[in-house]
């Protein structure tokens, strides 16, 4: 897969069918759209492509940085596994925002990027102040060899959307969010030094400093997997402020089962599988670690715990 950084003056060398959208999280709805673009590209015997922005479009038009579901690096991995040929990566600039719908379709897509087929969702908008829509695209279908509009993709009667996934994560309902994503929601961070209280009590933790502005789940304990240098380990992870011990900001602390290696400074991926319990304040350190022992058992006996729930 080629990843090509472009600007508005870029001219492509290859024709392609492009999938258009924000692709925030690359969820099941996005995946259906992308697969259709790949299918159409094969029919035309040309490449499949996707347009991605370096940052979420809301970061330019709204105050405050948008919390992300996936980094671009993770998106690239997902898209390559799906079989996308080309990623066009562009900055969402004020100049780009000012493009009229016809400039976007004719000048940017058809002429500059040599787009011969377009696949979009039913609610896709583009151009100045989102003034372009699917109806306008269909009115200008002569610019392309094929146009496909993907209808709403739902789960349990409700639209699959990045907003819905964000809300589920913030509510701690990561198991449901993972179904909509078609993979575990993950946080990526660097392992940093902390106070070491867990180690003294027999439950050492890997403390994560996040590498990006991820959506933060509801505070509490999660059954997780942690990926270190390509290897996956079970981990019982606390996300919160540690109200029993301290109150100095959000901490992400993973007790990695059956693991005893020095990983300070390493970048790791933390996959959130299921919410175990909310964050609690205990009357003593001893009570806290008694509960931690129970939390660790949930992760260690994950398969048995899930089986008992099914019964």
N, C-alpha and C positions, 0 to 999 in steps of 0.2 A: 504494500500500500504506500502510495506517495502522499506526503504531507507538504503542501505548497503554500507558503506565506505570500499573500497577494495584496495589492491595493486596487484602487478603481481604474488604474491605467493598465493593469496586467492583461495580457492576451494569451489565452491558452493555446497549447500546441495540439491538444487532442479533443475530439468530440466526446460528449458524455451525456448520460441521463442523470439529472441531479435531484436529490431529495432535499427539500427545503423545510426548515422549522427551527425552533430554538434548541431543541434536543437537550433540554435541561433534565439531566438524569438518565437519558436514553432508556426510557421505560418501554413497556410492552406495546403501547400505541406507536411510539417512535419506531420500534423494531419492525412492526408490520409495514410501515411506510418505507423504511429503508430496504426491506426485502423486495418490495414491489419495484423500487428503482433499480435494484440489481437485476431483477427479472426482465424489466423493460430494456435495460442496457444489453442484455444477452440477446434479446430478440432483434435488436438493431445492430448487433455485432460491434458495439462500442463500449467505452468505459462507463462505470458507475461512479458518481461523485456526490459530495455532500459539502454544503457551505456551513462553516462554523465561525463563530466570533471568538476573539481572544478573551473577551470578558462577557458576562451576561449583559444583554442589552439594557436591562434596568439600571445598571451601574452608571450609565451616562445620562439617563433621563429622570432618575429619581435620587433623592437624598439618601446617603448611606449605601454601603456595599451589600449586594445581594448575597445571602448565604447560599452556598452551592450544594448540590446533591452529589455531583461527580466532578472531578478535575478534568481538564482537557486531556491529560495523559491517560486517565482511565477511559475516557471516551474513545481515544485512539485505539486502545487495546480491544474494546468492545467492537468497534467498527471494523477493525482488521479481521477479527474472528468471524464477523458476519459476512465478510467478503467484499467490502467496499474497496474500490480501486484508488480513488483520489479524494483527499480532503483539501478543500480550499479554505485557508485560514485567513481571516481578514479582521481588521480593527473596525469596531462600530463607531465611526466618526460622525461629526456633525455634517460633513459633506455627504457621507453615505445616507444619513437620515434625511437630507434634503432632496434626495432622488425622487422624482415623481414615479408613479407605478409603471408608466410606459418606458421611462428611462431604465428602470430596474429590469424589466422584462426584455426590452429590445437591445439597449446599449450594453448593459452589464452582462445579462445571461446569454442571449442569443448571439451577440457579436463578440464581446470580449472573451467570455468563457466557452464559447462554441457549444452551448447547451442545445441538444436536439430533442430531449424529452424532460418533462417536469413531473415530479410526484410531490403532492402537498396534502396536508390534512384539510378537512372540510372548513375549518375556521382559521386557516392561515391568512395573515395580513402582511402587507409589505408597502414600501414607498412612504412618502412624506405623510406623517401623522397617521400611519397605518391606513391610508386611503385606498390602497389596492386590496382586492379580495379575490376569491375564487371566481366570482362572476366576471370580473374584469380579465382575469387570466383566460377564461374560456372564450371571451370576446376577441382575444388576441391569439387564439390557438394556431393561427397560420404561421406564427413565428417558430413553431416547434413541430416535430414529427409526431409526438405523443404527449398527452396530458392525462394524468390520473389523479383523481381526488379520493383520498381515503376517508371513509365515513367514521363516525365516532366509534372508538374501541372502548368497551365497557367491562367492568368486573362487578358482579353482583348488582347489576342494574344501574351502576353509577359510572360516569366517565372516568377513564384513567387519565390523570393529569399530573403534572409536576406539583401543582398546588395541593392536590389531594395527598400526594406522597409526602410532601413537606409537613403537612398537618399531622399525618399518621406518625411520622418520626418524632415530631415535637410532643406528641401525646404518649410516646413510648410504645406505640403499636408497630414495632419494627417487623414483626412477623408478617403482618398484613402489607406493610410497605414493600417488603421483599418479594411478595407475590406480584405486586404491580410492577416492580422493577425487573422481575425475572432473575434476580440474583440478590445476594445479601447487600444491604446498605453498609458502606464501609467508611471509616475515618482513617486518614493517613497522617502519621506524625513521626517526629523524631524522639527517640528515647533520651530523657534528660535525668539528671540527678535530682533527688528529692530528700526528705528528712530521714527516710529509712526506717520509720516506725514499724511498717509491715514486716520487714526483714527481722527485726528484733523479736517480733511476736510469732515468727514462723511462717509468715505469709508475705514474702517479698513481692513487690509490684514493679512492673515496668510503667513508668510515668510518661505519657505522651504529650508532646507539644505539637499541636496541629500545624500542618504546613500550609493550610488554606482556610478560608472562611466557611467551614462546613456547617450544615444544619445541625444544631446541637439537640440530641434527644432529651426527653424528659429525664430529670435527675433520678438516679436509682442504680440498681445492679442489673447487669445483662449477662446472659450466656453468650459468649463470643468465641470466635476463632481469630487467632493472630498469625499473620504471615510474616516470617522473618527469613530474609534471604531465600525466598522461594519455598520455604517449608512451613507447613501449617500446624499449629498447636492449639489445643483447647485453652481457654482463658476465662476466668470469672472477672468481670470488669465493673468497676464503680465509676459512674459519671456524676459529678456533683461538687459540693463545697466542703464535704467532710465536716458536718455540723458538730459531731462529737468531739473532734480534735481541734479544728481550726476553721476560720472563715475568711480566707484570703484568695477568693476567686475560684473559678471552675477548674476541677482536676479530672483527668482521665487516667485511672490506675488499673492496670491489668495484672492479675495474678495468673501467671502462665503455669499450667499444670505440667509436672514432670520435666522441668526445664531449669537449668542452672548454668547459664553462660553470660558472659559480659557483653551486653549489646548497647552500651551507652553510645549515643551518637548515631545509631543505626536508624534508617527510615523503615517503619513497619506499617502494615495494613491491618486494621482491626475490623473484622466483619461482625456486625451485630445480628445475632440470630433470634433472640427472644428476651423480652423483659421479664426479670425474675421478681423484683420487688422495688417499691419506691425507696427513696433516700430517707433514712431515719436518724434521729438523734438518740443516742443511748446514754444511760446514766453513768456508765463507766467504760473504760477501755476494755475491760475484761468482757463485758456484755457485747461490745462491738465485735470482738474477735470470736466470740462464741457464734455470733450470727454469720460472720465471714466463713467460718468452718461449714455452716449449713449451706451457704451460697455456693461454695466450692463443690460441695457434694452434688448440687443440681447440675453443674457443668460436667463433673466427672461421670455422673450416671445419666447423661443426657438422653441416651437411647431408651433407658428404662423409665425415666421421668416422662418422656413423651408417650411411651406405650401405656403407662398408667392413666394418663389424661385421656387417651383414646378409649380406654376401657370405661 
